[in-house]
Amino acid sequence: MDAKLTLKLDKEIIELAKQYVKENGTSLSKFIEEMLRTKITEEGMNKYDIPIHPLLKAMETGTDYFEKSNISIKSPKEERNEIHEERLKKYLNLDKQ
């Protein structure tokens, strides 16, 4: 839905902008709208979006998420056993002997 907006800009900028949009076959309103949309989308609004999980981003880009992130693809049981062994060694000081 379109709405009116009043802006105060430097006269020289207004004239240059009018000349630019005339040469490019668009209106000043559409030009400013596109500039704002691009600026907001690329820089500002991305920080308010829900973050994309790295695994989904990896699927989108085709990168190997597990390899790049040093994430194990072991089963939960294997992970649990490794953690158990590490804690046991630390508790018993077996790694110092």
Wavefront OBJ file of the C-alpha trace (Angstrom):
o trace
v 0.000 0.000 0.000
v 1.426 3.354 -1.016
v 1.539 6.337 1.353
v 2.726 9.911 0.960
v 6.006 11.093 2.486
v 7.410 14.610 2.600
v 11.185 14.968 2.590
v 13.512 17.946 2.940
v 16.551 17.544 0.700
v 19.248 19.739 -0.754
v 17.963 21.420 -3.961
v 21.003 20.284 -5.923
v 20.449 16.662 -4.902
v 16.795 16.895 -5.914
v 17.713 18.225 -9.360
v 20.395 15.574 -9.859
v 17.990 12.856 -8.743
v 15.261 14.105 -11.115
v 17.740 14.100 -13.970
v 18.917 10.594 -13.056
v 15.419 9.074 -12.913
v 14.430 10.768 -16.166
v 17.462 9.238 -17.909
v 16.661 5.828 -16.411
v 12.935 5.855 -17.143
v 11.584 5.708 -13.626
v 9.986 8.070 -11.125
v 11.660 9.779 -8.222
v 9.285 7.991 -5.836
v 10.130 4.551 -7.238
v 13.845 5.365 -7.242
v 13.835 6.435 -3.594
v 11.665 3.460 -2.634
v 14.099 1.035 -4.299
v 17.128 2.728 -2.716
v 15.547 2.502 0.732
v 14.434 -1.094 0.181
v 17.937 -2.101 -0.906
v 19.612 -0.300 1.970
v 17.237 -1.721 4.574
v 17.362 -5.263 3.220
v 21.129 -5.440 2.797
v 22.196 -3.687 5.984
v 19.565 -2.845 8.520
v 16.799 -5.385 8.621
v 18.977 -8.500 8.471
v 19.886 -8.055 12.127
v 16.195 -8.311 13.053
v 15.516 -11.443 11.061
v 15.402 -14.802 12.751
v 18.924 -16.217 12.464
v 19.340 -19.072 10.038
v 20.842 -22.180 11.585
v 24.356 -22.818 10.189
v 23.301 -26.250 8.975
v 20.537 -24.743 6.844
v 22.914 -22.083 5.561
v 25.381 -24.830 4.631
v 22.654 -26.610 2.698
v 21.908 -23.386 0.839
v 25.545 -22.676 -0.004
v 26.620 -26.290 -0.508
v 29.420 -26.165 2.042
v 30.320 -29.090 4.251
v 29.029 -27.787 7.571
v 30.353 -30.656 9.656
v 33.850 -30.496 8.212
v 34.144 -26.699 8.433
v 32.784 -26.514 11.964
v 34.690 -29.515 13.320
v 31.392 -31.038 14.352
v 31.274 -34.717 15.007
v 28.786 -36.879 13.191
v 29.063 -39.650 15.737
v 26.080 -41.309 17.300
v 24.854 -39.964 20.644
v 26.091 -43.144 22.312
v 29.618 -42.663 20.897
v 29.578 -39.013 21.971
v 28.459 -39.980 25.468
v 31.185 -42.627 25.764
v 33.886 -40.172 24.659
v 32.731 -37.567 27.156
v 32.602 -40.205 29.866
v 36.167 -41.342 29.072
v 37.491 -37.765 29.052
v 35.892 -36.953 32.395
v 37.036 -40.221 33.904
v 40.639 -39.565 32.823
v 40.460 -36.028 34.178
v 38.960 -37.182 37.482
v 41.454 -39.983 37.961
v 44.349 -37.923 36.586
v 45.160 -40.737 34.185
v 46.418 -38.330 31.551
v 49.318 -37.199 33.805
v 50.795 -40.648 34.282
l 1 2 3 4 5 6 7 8 9 10 11 12 13 14 15 16 17 18 19 20 21 22 23 24 25 26 27 28 29 30 31 32 33 34 35 36 37 38 39 40 41 42 43 44 45 46 47 48 49 50 51 52 53 54 55 56 57 58 59 60 61 62 63 64 65 66 67 68 69 70 71 72 73 74 75 76 77 78 79 80 81 82 83 84 85 86 87 88 89 90 91 92 93 94 95 96 97
